[in-house]
């Protein structure tokens, strides 16, 4: 077990020795392969997740199976919705899937609950984290309501390229559609339009970015 | 000054006598006429709002003037984004407008900040409130991404009717469009469709609901 959590949990240093011990004795590490669903809705209460390696996407699901990505967790990011039984006022089902092979550290729900109810630094950190999640959600709303689809798709391709550190994205049009909350046909049409403008190159199951600058300008326009 | 805040602030009874006095000595009441913009973006830091009478809508604004409503504040609701200078990790500009004549109680930002940094009950309440705001945002995303416009419009008309306690809504198609983040033409077309199905009756600046049950069934379908 690495000591990564000691410097990665923003509130760790502000805790009492007993509280620190409570975490150190109970936190555990878990490794997931790419594409694993690690959290399924509000019934699922694994505990607080702290990402050490990899990337996770958090998304919601409609009754008819449509998805939209709400935010992504990267190394040092923390998610509390995976401890939804501990949180109040969470009235939605959130799902999480690993984008790459991922290592997380988990604080079990009962430990998290104890700290949340007795420690001001933890309570304060939770409200900060929640505020940044509200910001994430507002960003999604702005994207969906205010931004046209070509810009959203360009931004998404660049983001995935940064996460995977590659210009060659192994992804289907269906997967992209699920991230952006739209239909596969809409994605295919726009990707073909991008290809005809020499922004990307398409092959079966692969989107290769060939003009990063142009995609960037489009996403920011 | 009424003592409404003493029983309406969920954390009030859990505070020390000094903390209670700090609030009682500094909270003030403010009355706004319908249609007043009471908060304009993250530069604006009035303090924590507690609504006693009336209704407020919180919305975001695109560069080209499009709006979408994120949530509404009704009596006993509390908003902290109006104290955005005190909150961390808020990276968006939120606006608030009174829907009816409204009375709010305001805790000034410096008082709110002191309590937030020293009181566990306040810090815990903030994280709960933030969690319910995240839920509000997810609801908006679900509406916008997963629900077709006829259902959203039906739900909106019913909600306004409940808030104003009347079946006759004094509102323009443009105002409805701003609430729902769409174009006026889209609203006009759908309202005309509703009218042709005897769900509503349209007159200049007025939408009258004539079949509440049918609208309800549509919104839930």
Interface residues (C-beta under 8 A of the other chain):
Chain A: X60 X62 X63 X66 X68 X70 X87 X88 X89 X90 X91 X92 X94 X116 X117 X118 X119 X120 X123 X124 X126 X127 X128 X129 X130 X131 X132 X133 X134 X135 X137 X138 X139 X140 X141 X142 X144 X145 X146 X181
Chain B: X60 X62 X63 X66 X68 X70 X87 X88 X89 X90 X91 X92 X94 X116 X117 X118 X119 X120 X123 X124 X126 X127 X128 X129 X130 X131 X132 X133 X134 X135 X137 X138 X139 X140 X141 X142 X144 X145 X146 X181
